[in-house]
């Protein structure tokens, strides 16, 4: 499982011209799944993101988590994170899980983030053509791959 975590002052997902979800201060995540991802991977990442200290404390030091600042999380599926560009100029997405595997993983991940966060996460719609807008605060952008936990 791969994710791009961005600290945002606001973010939104629009589908067919209608805002599906929007957040204020918090995290916007792009997530992509592989067929061999496990619930352990999902749990580890949910805990990691909710506890990631990327928000400023009163001294201006990144010492606070999204939970500490009562922030929100927006989770957007994005299989293109698994693009391989080793050969040619057209990316291959062979490592990305097929929708029948990725959809339940996405739904389970949302559930685990909500349990860890203690409130509802905002989401995109799996497989939809989404327009994602955000104001990256900092900017702070972190890439996490559950295959590189150690």
Rosetta constraint file for C-alpha pairs under 8 A:
AtomPair CA 1 CA 31 HARMONIC 7.18 0.50
AtomPair CA 1 CA 32 HARMONIC 5.65 0.50
AtomPair CA 1 CA 33 HARMONIC 4.56 0.50
AtomPair CA 1 CA 34 HARMONIC 5.88 0.50
AtomPair CA 1 CA 37 HARMONIC 6.22 0.50
AtomPair CA 1 CA 41 HARMONIC 7.22 0.50
AtomPair CA 1 CA 42 HARMONIC 7.86 0.50
AtomPair CA 1 CA 145 HARMONIC 5.73 0.50
AtomPair CA 1 CA 146 HARMONIC 5.37 0.50
AtomPair CA 1 CA 147 HARMONIC 7.09 0.50
AtomPair CA 2 CA 31 HARMONIC 5.80 0.50
AtomPair CA 2 CA 32 HARMONIC 5.26 0.50
AtomPair CA 2 CA 33 HARMONIC 6.61 0.50
AtomPair CA 2 CA 81 HARMONIC 6.72 0.50
AtomPair CA 2 CA 82 HARMONIC 7.42 0.50
AtomPair CA 2 CA 143 HARMONIC 7.39 0.50
AtomPair CA 2 CA 144 HARMONIC 5.79 0.50
AtomPair CA 2 CA 145 HARMONIC 4.39 0.50
AtomPair CA 2 CA 146 HARMONIC 6.45 0.50
AtomPair CA 3 CA 29 HARMONIC 6.43 0.50
AtomPair CA 3 CA 30 HARMONIC 5.36 0.50
AtomPair CA 3 CA 31 HARMONIC 4.44 0.50
AtomPair CA 3 CA 32 HARMONIC 6.37 0.50
AtomPair CA 3 CA 81 HARMONIC 7.51 0.50
AtomPair CA 3 CA 143 HARMONIC 5.77 0.50
AtomPair CA 3 CA 144 HARMONIC 5.29 0.50
AtomPair CA 3 CA 145 HARMONIC 6.42 0.50
AtomPair CA 4 CA 29 HARMONIC 5.56 0.50
AtomPair CA 4 CA 30 HARMONIC 5.16 0.50
AtomPair CA 4 CA 31 HARMONIC 6.77 0.50
AtomPair CA 4 CA 141 HARMONIC 6.83 0.50
AtomPair CA 4 CA 142 HARMONIC 5.73 0.50
AtomPair CA 4 CA 143 HARMONIC 4.55 0.50
AtomPair CA 4 CA 144 HARMONIC 6.44 0.50
AtomPair CA 5 CA 27 HARMONIC 6.56 0.50
AtomPair CA 5 CA 28 HARMONIC 6.03 0.50
AtomPair CA 5 CA 29 HARMONIC 4.68 0.50
AtomPair CA 5 CA 30 HARMONIC 6.78 0.50
AtomPair CA 5 CA 49 HARMONIC 7.80 0.50
AtomPair CA 5 CA 141 HARMONIC 5.63 0.50
AtomPair CA 5 CA 142 HARMONIC 5.08 0.50
AtomPair CA 5 CA 143 HARMONIC 6.22 0.50
AtomPair CA 5 CA 144 HARMONIC 7.65 0.50
AtomPair CA 6 CA 27 HARMONIC 5.52 0.50
AtomPair CA 6 CA 28 HARMONIC 5.27 0.50
AtomPair CA 6 CA 29 HARMONIC 6.33 0.50
AtomPair CA 6 CA 136 HARMONIC 6.34 0.50
AtomPair CA 6 CA 137 HARMONIC 7.86 0.50
AtomPair CA 6 CA 139 HARMONIC 7.83 0.50
AtomPair CA 6 CA 140 HARMONIC 5.69 0.50
AtomPair CA 6 CA 141 HARMONIC 4.48 0.50
AtomPair CA 6 CA 142 HARMONIC 6.46 0.50
AtomPair CA 7 CA 25 HARMONIC 7.81 0.50
AtomPair CA 7 CA 26 HARMONIC 5.91 0.50
AtomPair CA 7 CA 27 HARMONIC 4.75 0.50
AtomPair CA 7 CA 28 HARMONIC 6.58 0.50
AtomPair CA 7 CA 54 HARMONIC 7.22 0.50
AtomPair CA 7 CA 55 HARMONIC 7.73 0.50
AtomPair CA 7 CA 136 HARMONIC 5.79 0.50
AtomPair CA 7 CA 137 HARMONIC 5.46 0.50
AtomPair CA 7 CA 138 HARMONIC 7.41 0.50
AtomPair CA 7 CA 139 HARMONIC 7.22 0.50
AtomPair CA 7 CA 140 HARMONIC 5.41 0.50
AtomPair CA 7 CA 141 HARMONIC 6.67 0.50
AtomPair CA 8 CA 24 HARMONIC 7.47 0.50
AtomPair CA 8 CA 25 HARMONIC 5.71 0.50
AtomPair CA 8 CA 26 HARMONIC 5.44 0.50
AtomPair CA 8 CA 27 HARMONIC 5.61 0.50
AtomPair CA 8 CA 28 HARMONIC 6.56 0.50
AtomPair CA 8 CA 134 HARMONIC 6.64 0.50
AtomPair CA 8 CA 135 HARMONIC 5.46 0.50
AtomPair CA 8 CA 136 HARMONIC 4.46 0.50
AtomPair CA 8 CA 137 HARMONIC 4.71 0.50
AtomPair CA 9 CA 24 HARMONIC 5.52 0.50
AtomPair CA 9 CA 25 HARMONIC 4.23 0.50
AtomPair CA 9 CA 26 HARMONIC 6.46 0.50
AtomPair CA 9 CA 134 HARMONIC 7.71 0.50
AtomPair CA 9 CA 135 HARMONIC 5.75 0.50
AtomPair CA 9 CA 136 HARMONIC 6.59 0.50
AtomPair CA 9 CA 137 HARMONIC 5.67 0.50
AtomPair CA 10 CA 22 HARMONIC 7.33 0.50
AtomPair CA 10 CA 23 HARMONIC 5.37 0.50
AtomPair CA 10 CA 24 HARMONIC 4.21 0.50
AtomPair CA 10 CA 25 HARMONIC 5.60 0.50
AtomPair CA 10 CA 26 HARMONIC 7.34 0.50
AtomPair CA 10 CA 134 HARMONIC 5.66 0.50
AtomPair CA 10 CA 135 HARMONIC 5.56 0.50
AtomPair CA 10 CA 136 HARMONIC 7.75 0.50
AtomPair CA 11 CA 22 HARMONIC 5.54 0.50
AtomPair CA 11 CA 23 HARMONIC 5.28 0.50
AtomPair CA 11 CA 24 HARMONIC 6.62 0.50
AtomPair CA 11 CA 28 HARMONIC 6.76 0.50
AtomPair CA 11 CA 74 HARMONIC 7.51 0.50
AtomPair CA 11 CA 132 HARMONIC 7.37 0.50
AtomPair CA 11 CA 133 HARMONIC 5.49 0.50
AtomPair CA 11 CA 134 HARMONIC 4.02 0.50
AtomPair CA 11 CA 135 HARMONIC 6.39 0.50
AtomPair CA 12 CA 19 HARMONIC 7.00 0.50
AtomPair CA 12 CA 20 HARMONIC 7.57 0.50
AtomPair CA 12 CA 21 HARMONIC 5.51 0.50
AtomPair CA 12 CA 22 HARMONIC 4.02 0.50
AtomPair CA 12 CA 23 HARMONIC 6.32 0.50
AtomPair CA 12 CA 74 HARMONIC 7.88 0.50
AtomPair CA 12 CA 132 HARMONIC 5.79 0.50
AtomPair CA 12 CA 133 HARMONIC 5.26 0.50
AtomPair CA 12 CA 134 HARMONIC 6.37 0.50
AtomPair CA 13 CA 19 HARMONIC 5.86 0.50
AtomPair CA 13 CA 20 HARMONIC 5.61 0.50
AtomPair CA 13 CA 21 HARMONIC 5.36 0.50
AtomPair CA 13 CA 22 HARMONIC 6.42 0.50
AtomPair CA 13 CA 123 HARMONIC 7.82 0.50
AtomPair CA 13 CA 124 HARMONIC 6.05 0.50
AtomPair CA 13 CA 130 HARMONIC 6.27 0.50
AtomPair CA 13 CA 131 HARMONIC 5.64 0.50
AtomPair CA 13 CA 132 HARMONIC 4.64 0.50
AtomPair CA 13 CA 133 HARMONIC 6.50 0.50
AtomPair CA 14 CA 18 HARMONIC 5.25 0.50
AtomPair CA 14 CA 19 HARMONIC 4.19 0.50
AtomPair CA 14 CA 20 HARMONIC 5.42 0.50
AtomPair CA 14 CA 21 HARMONIC 7.26 0.50
AtomPair CA 14 CA 130 HARMONIC 5.72 0.50
AtomPair CA 14 CA 131 HARMONIC 5.03 0.50
AtomPair CA 14 CA 132 HARMONIC 6.47 0.50
AtomPair CA 15 CA 19 HARMONIC 6.35 0.50
AtomPair CA 15 CA 20 HARMONIC 6.37 0.50
AtomPair CA 15 CA 128 HARMONIC 7.29 0.50
AtomPair CA 15 CA 129 HARMONIC 6.51 0.50
AtomPair CA 15 CA 130 HARMONIC 5.08 0.50
AtomPair CA 15 CA 131 HARMONIC 6.44 0.50
AtomPair CA 16 CA 129 HARMONIC 7.89 0.50
AtomPair CA 16 CA 130 HARMONIC 7.83 0.50
AtomPair CA 20 CA 123 HARMONIC 7.79 0.50
AtomPair CA 20 CA 124 HARMONIC 6.75 0.50
AtomPair CA 21 CA 74 HARMONIC 7.70 0.50
AtomPair CA 21 CA 122 HARMONIC 5.83 0.50
AtomPair CA 21 CA 123 HARMONIC 6.21 0.50
AtomPair CA 21 CA 124 HARMONIC 6.79 0.50
AtomPair CA 22 CA 74 HARMONIC 7.48 0.50
AtomPair CA 22 CA 122 HARMONIC 7.02 0.50
AtomPair CA 23 CA 72 HARMONIC 6.21 0.50
AtomPair CA 23 CA 73 HARMONIC 7.28 0.50
AtomPair CA 23 CA 74 HARMONIC 6.86 0.50
AtomPair CA 23 CA 122 HARMONIC 7.38 0.50
AtomPair CA 24 CA 71 HARMONIC 7.46 0.50
AtomPair CA 24 CA 72 HARMONIC 6.80 0.50
AtomPair CA 25 CA 71 HARMONIC 5.42 0.50
AtomPair CA 25 CA 72 HARMONIC 6.36 0.50
AtomPair CA 26 CA 66 HARMONIC 5.99 0.50
AtomPair CA 26 CA 71 HARMONIC 4.38 0.50
AtomPair CA 26 CA 72 HARMONIC 4.57 0.50
AtomPair CA 26 CA 73 HARMONIC 5.70 0.50
AtomPair CA 27 CA 66 HARMONIC 7.20 0.50
AtomPair CA 27 CA 71 HARMONIC 7.44 0.50
AtomPair CA 27 CA 72 HARMONIC 6.29 0.50
AtomPair CA 27 CA 73 HARMONIC 4.75 0.50
AtomPair CA 27 CA 74 HARMONIC 6.27 0.50
AtomPair CA 28 CA 73 HARMONIC 5.79 0.50
AtomPair CA 28 CA 74 HARMONIC 4.69 0.50
AtomPair CA 28 CA 75 HARMONIC 6.13 0.50
AtomPair CA 28 CA 76 HARMONIC 7.70 0.50
AtomPair CA 28 CA 134 HARMONIC 7.92 0.50
AtomPair CA 29 CA 73 HARMONIC 7.39 0.50
AtomPair CA 29 CA 74 HARMONIC 6.07 0.50
AtomPair CA 29 CA 75 HARMONIC 4.87 0.50
AtomPair CA 29 CA 76 HARMONIC 6.02 0.50
AtomPair CA 30 CA 75 HARMONIC 6.15 0.50
AtomPair CA 30 CA 76 HARMONIC 4.87 0.50
AtomPair CA 30 CA 77 HARMONIC 5.71 0.50
AtomPair CA 30 CA 78 HARMONIC 5.77 0.50
AtomPair CA 31 CA 75 HARMONIC 7.12 0.50
AtomPair CA 31 CA 76 HARMONIC 6.16 0.50
AtomPair CA 31 CA 77 HARMONIC 4.91 0.50
AtomPair CA 31 CA 78 HARMONIC 5.49 0.50
AtomPair CA 31 CA 79 HARMONIC 7.26 0.50
AtomPair CA 31 CA 81 HARMONIC 7.43 0.50
AtomPair CA 32 CA 77 HARMONIC 6.02 0.50
AtomPair CA 32 CA 78 HARMONIC 5.32 0.50
AtomPair CA 32 CA 79 HARMONIC 4.75 0.50
AtomPair CA 32 CA 80 HARMONIC 7.31 0.50
AtomPair CA 32 CA 81 HARMONIC 5.92 0.50
AtomPair CA 32 CA 82 HARMONIC 6.70 0.50
AtomPair CA 32 CA 96 HARMONIC 6.92 0.50
AtomPair CA 32 CA 102 HARMONIC 7.97 0.50
AtomPair CA 33 CA 37 HARMONIC 6.61 0.50
AtomPair CA 33 CA 79 HARMONIC 6.93 0.50
AtomPair CA 33 CA 82 HARMONIC 7.92 0.50
AtomPair CA 33 CA 96 HARMONIC 5.83 0.50
AtomPair CA 33 CA 97 HARMONIC 5.54 0.50
AtomPair CA 33 CA 102 HARMONIC 5.85 0.50
AtomPair CA 33 CA 105 HARMONIC 7.35 0.50
AtomPair CA 33 CA 106 HARMONIC 7.85 0.50
AtomPair CA 34 CA 95 HARMONIC 5.95 0.50
AtomPair CA 34 CA 96 HARMONIC 4.91 0.50
AtomPair CA 34 CA 97 HARMONIC 4.44 0.50
AtomPair CA 34 CA 102 HARMONIC 7.37 0.50
AtomPair CA 35 CA 95 HARMONIC 7.66 0.50
AtomPair CA 35 CA 96 HARMONIC 7.07 0.50
AtomPair CA 35 CA 97 HARMONIC 4.67 0.50
AtomPair CA 35 CA 98 HARMONIC 7.42 0.50
AtomPair CA 35 CA 101 HARMONIC 6.50 0.50
AtomPair CA 35 CA 102 HARMONIC 7.36 0.50
AtomPair CA 37 CA 41 HARMONIC 6.15 0.50
AtomPair CA 37 CA 42 HARMONIC 7.63 0.50
AtomPair CA 38 CA 42 HARMONIC 6.50 0.50
AtomPair CA 39 CA 43 HARMONIC 6.01 0.50
AtomPair CA 39 CA 105 HARMONIC 7.95 0.50
AtomPair CA 39 CA 108 HARMONIC 7.94 0.50
AtomPair CA 40 CA 44 HARMONIC 6.00 0.50
AtomPair CA 41 CA 45 HARMONIC 6.17 0.50
AtomPair CA 41 CA 146 HARMONIC 5.97 0.50
AtomPair CA 42 CA 46 HARMONIC 6.07 0.50
AtomPair CA 42 CA 105 HARMONIC 7.83 0.50
AtomPair CA 42 CA 108 HARMONIC 7.67 0.50
AtomPair CA 42 CA 109 HARMONIC 5.55 0.50
AtomPair CA 42 CA 112 HARMONIC 7.37 0.50
AtomPair CA 43 CA 47 HARMONIC 6.21 0.50
AtomPair CA 43 CA 109 HARMONIC 7.36 0.50
AtomPair CA 43 CA 112 HARMONIC 6.28 0.50
AtomPair CA 43 CA 113 HARMONIC 7.99 0.50
AtomPair CA 44 CA 48 HARMONIC 6.06 0.50
AtomPair CA 44 CA 146 HARMONIC 7.83 0.50
AtomPair CA 45 CA 49 HARMONIC 6.02 0.50
AtomPair CA 45 CA 146 HARMONIC 6.92 0.50
AtomPair CA 46 CA 50 HARMONIC 6.22 0.50
AtomPair CA 46 CA 109 HARMONIC 6.98 0.50
AtomPair CA 46 CA 112 HARMONIC 6.08 0.50
AtomPair CA 46 CA 113 HARMONIC 4.85 0.50
AtomPair CA 46 CA 116 HARMONIC 6.77 0.50
AtomPair CA 47 CA 51 HARMONIC 6.10 0.50
AtomPair CA 47 CA 113 HARMONIC 7.24 0.50
AtomPair CA 47 CA 116 HARMONIC 6.21 0.50
AtomPair CA 48 CA 52 HARMONIC 5.77 0.50
AtomPair CA 50 CA 65 HARMONIC 6.48 0.50
AtomPair CA 50 CA 66 HARMONIC 5.95 0.50
AtomPair CA 50 CA 67 HARMONIC 6.33 0.50
AtomPair CA 50 CA 113 HARMONIC 7.31 0.50
AtomPair CA 50 CA 116 HARMONIC 6.66 0.50
AtomPair CA 50 CA 117 HARMONIC 6.11 0.50
AtomPair CA 51 CA 65 HARMONIC 5.16 0.50
AtomPair CA 51 CA 66 HARMONIC 6.94 0.50
AtomPair CA 51 CA 67 HARMONIC 7.05 0.50
AtomPair CA 52 CA 64 HARMONIC 7.63 0.50
AtomPair CA 52 CA 65 HARMONIC 5.27 0.50
AtomPair CA 52 CA 66 HARMONIC 7.34 0.50
AtomPair CA 53 CA 62 HARMONIC 5.89 0.50
AtomPair CA 53 CA 63 HARMONIC 4.97 0.50
AtomPair CA 53 CA 64 HARMONIC 4.59 0.50
AtomPair CA 53 CA 65 HARMONIC 4.32 0.50
AtomPair CA 53 CA 66 HARMONIC 7.52 0.50
AtomPair CA 54 CA 62 HARMONIC 4.87 0.50
AtomPair CA 54 CA 63 HARMONIC 6.40 0.50
AtomPair CA 54 CA 64 HARMONIC 6.08 0.50
AtomPair CA 54 CA 65 HARMONIC 6.01 0.50
AtomPair CA 54 CA 66 HARMONIC 7.73 0.50
AtomPair CA 54 CA 140 HARMONIC 7.62 0.50
AtomPair CA 55 CA 61 HARMONIC 7.65 0.50
AtomPair CA 55 CA 62 HARMONIC 4.85 0.50
AtomPair CA 55 CA 63 HARMONIC 6.15 0.50
AtomPair CA 55 CA 64 HARMONIC 4.82 0.50
AtomPair CA 55 CA 65 HARMONIC 5.91 0.50
AtomPair CA 55 CA 66 HARMONIC 7.01 0.50
AtomPair CA 55 CA 69 HARMONIC 7.51 0.50
AtomPair CA 56 CA 60 HARMONIC 4.88 0.50
AtomPair CA 56 CA 61 HARMONIC 4.90 0.50
AtomPair CA 56 CA 62 HARMONIC 4.25 0.50
AtomPair CA 56 CA 63 HARMONIC 5.90 0.50
AtomPair CA 56 CA 64 HARMONIC 6.06 0.50
AtomPair CA 57 CA 61 HARMONIC 5.46 0.50
AtomPair CA 57 CA 62 HARMONIC 6.22 0.50
AtomPair CA 57 CA 63 HARMONIC 5.72 0.50
AtomPair CA 57 CA 64 HARMONIC 6.06 0.50
AtomPair CA 64 CA 68 HARMONIC 5.64 0.50
AtomPair CA 64 CA 69 HARMONIC 6.88 0.50
AtomPair CA 65 CA 69 HARMONIC 6.53 0.50
AtomPair CA 66 CA 70 HARMONIC 6.04 0.50
AtomPair CA 66 CA 71 HARMONIC 4.93 0.50
AtomPair CA 66 CA 72 HARMONIC 7.00 0.50
AtomPair CA 67 CA 71 HARMONIC 6.17 0.50
AtomPair CA 67 CA 117 HARMONIC 6.27 0.50
AtomPair CA 72 CA 121 HARMONIC 6.73 0.50
AtomPair CA 72 CA 122 HARMONIC 7.61 0.50
AtomPair CA 73 CA 121 HARMONIC 5.31 0.50
AtomPair CA 73 CA 122 HARMONIC 6.06 0.50
AtomPair CA 74 CA 121 HARMONIC 6.01 0.50
AtomPair CA 74 CA 122 HARMONIC 4.49 0.50
AtomPair CA 74 CA 123 HARMONIC 5.31 0.50
AtomPair CA 74 CA 124 HARMONIC 7.68 0.50
AtomPair CA 75 CA 110 HARMONIC 7.37 0.50
AtomPair CA 75 CA 121 HARMONIC 7.19 0.50
AtomPair CA 75 CA 122 HARMONIC 6.24 0.50
AtomPair CA 75 CA 123 HARMONIC 4.76 0.50
AtomPair CA 75 CA 124 HARMONIC 6.46 0.50
AtomPair CA 76 CA 123 HARMONIC 5.78 0.50
AtomPair CA 76 CA 124 HARMONIC 4.93 0.50
AtomPair CA 76 CA 125 HARMONIC 7.38 0.50
AtomPair CA 76 CA 126 HARMONIC 7.63 0.50
AtomPair CA 77 CA 106 HARMONIC 7.24 0.50
AtomPair CA 77 CA 124 HARMONIC 6.99 0.50
AtomPair CA 77 CA 125 HARMONIC 7.54 0.50
AtomPair CA 77 CA 126 HARMONIC 5.86 0.50
AtomPair CA 77 CA 127 HARMONIC 7.52 0.50
AtomPair CA 79 CA 83 HARMONIC 7.76 0.50
AtomPair CA 79 CA 93 HARMONIC 7.54 0.50
AtomPair CA 79 CA 96 HARMONIC 5.88 0.50
AtomPair CA 79 CA 97 HARMONIC 7.81 0.50
AtomPair CA 80 CA 93 HARMONIC 6.73 0.50
AtomPair CA 80 CA 96 HARMONIC 7.70 0.50
AtomPair CA 82 CA 93 HARMONIC 5.92 0.50
AtomPair CA 82 CA 94 HARMONIC 7.93 0.50
AtomPair CA 82 CA 95 HARMONIC 6.07 0.50
AtomPair CA 82 CA 96 HARMONIC 5.51 0.50
AtomPair CA 83 CA 91 HARMONIC 5.51 0.50
AtomPair CA 83 CA 92 HARMONIC 5.43 0.50
AtomPair CA 83 CA 93 HARMONIC 4.85 0.50
AtomPair CA 83 CA 94 HARMONIC 7.79 0.50
AtomPair CA 83 CA 95 HARMONIC 7.63 0.50
AtomPair CA 83 CA 96 HARMONIC 7.78 0.50
AtomPair CA 84 CA 91 HARMONIC 5.39 0.50
AtomPair CA 84 CA 92 HARMONIC 5.05 0.50
AtomPair CA 84 CA 93 HARMONIC 6.38 0.50
AtomPair CA 84 CA 94 HARMONIC 7.95 0.50
AtomPair CA 85 CA 89 HARMONIC 6.78 0.50
AtomPair CA 85 CA 90 HARMONIC 7.01 0.50
AtomPair CA 85 CA 91 HARMONIC 4.95 0.50
AtomPair CA 85 CA 92 HARMONIC 6.68 0.50
AtomPair CA 87 CA 91 HARMONIC 7.96 0.50
AtomPair CA 97 CA 101 HARMONIC 5.99 0.50
AtomPair CA 97 CA 102 HARMONIC 5.37 0.50
AtomPair CA 98 CA 102 HARMONIC 5.89 0.50
AtomPair CA 99 CA 103 HARMONIC 5.44 0.50
AtomPair CA 99 CA 127 HARMONIC 7.83 0.50
AtomPair CA 100 CA 104 HARMONIC 7.29 0.50
AtomPair CA 101 CA 105 HARMONIC 6.64 0.50
AtomPair CA 102 CA 106 HARMONIC 6.00 0.50
AtomPair CA 103 CA 107 HARMONIC 6.25 0.50
AtomPair CA 103 CA 126 HARMONIC 6.75 0.50
AtomPair CA 104 CA 108 HARMONIC 6.04 0.50
AtomPair CA 105 CA 109 HARMONIC 6.01 0.50
AtomPair CA 106 CA 110 HARMONIC 6.28 0.50
AtomPair CA 106 CA 126 HARMONIC 7.83 0.50
AtomPair CA 107 CA 111 HARMONIC 6.37 0.50
AtomPair CA 108 CA 112 HARMONIC 6.23 0.50
AtomPair CA 109 CA 113 HARMONIC 6.14 0.50
AtomPair CA 110 CA 114 HARMONIC 6.18 0.50
AtomPair CA 110 CA 121 HARMONIC 6.82 0.50
AtomPair CA 111 CA 115 HARMONIC 6.31 0.50
AtomPair CA 112 CA 116 HARMONIC 6.18 0.50
AtomPair CA 113 CA 117 HARMONIC 5.82 0.50
AtomPair CA 113 CA 121 HARMONIC 7.11 0.50
AtomPair CA 114 CA 118 HARMONIC 5.65 0.50
AtomPair CA 114 CA 119 HARMONIC 5.34 0.50
AtomPair CA 114 CA 120 HARMONIC 5.26 0.50
AtomPair CA 114 CA 121 HARMONIC 5.73 0.50
AtomPair CA 115 CA 119 HARMONIC 7.06 0.50
AtomPair CA 124 CA 128 HARMONIC 7.95 0.50
AtomPair CA 124 CA 130 HARMONIC 7.34 0.50
AtomPair CA 125 CA 130 HARMONIC 7.77 0.50
AtomPair CA 136 CA 140 HARMONIC 6.66 0.50
AtomPair CA 136 CA 141 HARMONIC 7.91 0.50
AtomPair CA 144 CA 148 HARMONIC 7.83 0.50
AtomPair CA 145 CA 149 HARMONIC 7.20 0.50
